[in-house]
């Protein structure tokens, strides 16, 4: 009998409840395999995201991508950007990649767990099974999160735990077969 790998909870399982809203994407579909563009070896491009239905008292947004299934004991942060103005309700594909074209002025990127600023595509170890990539948009009740570009994704997450007034998430999956 093969033992099934137990999957860790999604990243918000231990956060206080907040209002939910909707995030959709032209590039990521709920529960579906990520497209090659969102994979490190295939394009390493941040996906298009669009959101609506957030609380009216929203003053800014943050966007993250987290892999809770990474074999690290603490997951893996692929993307963390915050201080997006409340007037911004969509990011085009590639806004978090390369020269950040499409990212609004004043937005702050912190380093991902590869040590680079910006989006890092999916790259699970071969044979490790499917990994979930949780794209989350947070509605924040303040214009700035209070962190800076030298903060870690964990510090950004800490601030979001206390300052988020709404949250929307979209989960894609990706797996690299053994022997690849």
N, C-alpha and C positions, 0 to 999 in steps of 0.2 A: 504494500500500500504506500503510495506517495504522500508525503506530508505536504500540506498546502502552506504556503508562506502567508503568515498573518499580516494584513495590511494595517499600517498605522491609521489613526483617525485623520480626517481632513483638518487643516490648520486652524479652523475656527471652532473646533469642538469644545475648547475650554474658554472661549471668549464670552463675555456677557451678550445676551441677545440684543440686537439692534434691528432697525427697520430693514426690510429686504427690498431690493429693486431688481431691475432686469439688465443684464448685459448680454449682448449678442455679438457675433463675429462673422465676417465673410470667410474667415480662415480656420476657425476652430468650431467644431460641433460637439455638443455635450456628449461625453462618453465615447466619442469616435477617435480614431487614430489621427494624430497630428499630421498635417501635410508636410512634405519635404522642406518647405521654406522655414518651418518652425523647428527644424532639427539642426543640430550643430553642423553635421556633415553635409546637409542639403541646402543650406541657405542662411541659417542663423538669423532669420528675420523676425522681428516682433510682429505679432498678428494684428490685424485690424480689430478694433473693439469699439462698440457703441453702446451707450447706456441711457436708461430713462426710468422715470418713476421714483427717483431719489427724493429724500425729504426736502421740503421747501427751504429749510434753514441751512442747507448745505452751503458752505463757503469755499470749499476746495475739494479736490479728489486726490486719491493715491491709487496706483495700480501696481500689483505684484504678481509674480509667477513663482510658485513653490512646488517642489516635488517632495511629497511626504514619504515616498517609497525609496528614496536614495539610501544606499547601504552605509549611512554615516552615523546613525544613532540620533541625528538631529535634522534630517531632511536636507534639502539643497535649494537655495534661493537662486532662481534664474533671472529675476528682474525685480527691481524696486524703484519706483519713481513716484514723487509726491509733489505737493504744492501746484497741482494743475488747477487753474482757475475754475470756479464754479460754472463759468460760461462754456467750458469745454466739455462736450458730451460724446466725443468721438476721437479716436486716434487712428490715423491711417496705418496700413501695414508698413513696417520699417521705421515708425516714429521713434522706437527705442533702440534702433540699430544704426550703425555707421555714423553719419554726421547728424543724426537725430532730426532730419527733415520731417516736419509735421508735428514736432513736439512744441508746445506753446512756450513762449518766453517766461522765464521764472521757474519752470519745472526743474526739479532737482533729482538727479540720478545718484544712487549710491552703488558701490561695487557689488557685483553678484558674487556667488561663492567660487567662481573662477578667478576673481580678483580684478575683473574688468568692469568699467561702468557701462551700463546698457544691458540689453537683452542677451541672454545666452541660451541657445537652442537646446533641445532635448538631446541627451547623450547618455542613456543608461548603459551600464555594463552589459556586454553580451551574456545572454542566458539568465539574467536576473529577473526575468518576468516583466509583465507590463508595469510601467510607472505612470502615475497620474500627475498631470501638470495642471495645477489649480491657478487659473487666472482670476484674480479678485480685483474688483473696483470698490474702493471705500469712499463713502461720502463723509467728509470731515466738517465739523461744525466751526472750524477756525480757518482763516485765510492761509495760514502757514502751519505746518506740523510742529515746528520747533526743533527739527533736526537739521543737519547740514550734510553736504556731499561727502564728508568724512565719516558719517555714521555707518554702522553695520546694518544689514537688513534686519537683524534681531532688534536693534534699537528702534528702527523704524516700526517694526511690528509691535514693540512695547508701546510706543506712542500711539499707534493706531488702535490698540486694544482699549485705550482710555479716551481717545478723541474721535473715534468713528461713531457716526450717528446712523449709518446705513451701510449695507454691504451687498454686493452682487457677485456671484462667482460662476465660472464656466470651467468645466473640467474636461480636458482632452487626455488621451493616452498615447504612449509610445513604448515600443519594445524592440530590442535588438536580439534576434535569435542567437542561441549558443553557436559558437564556431564562426561568427561573422567578423 
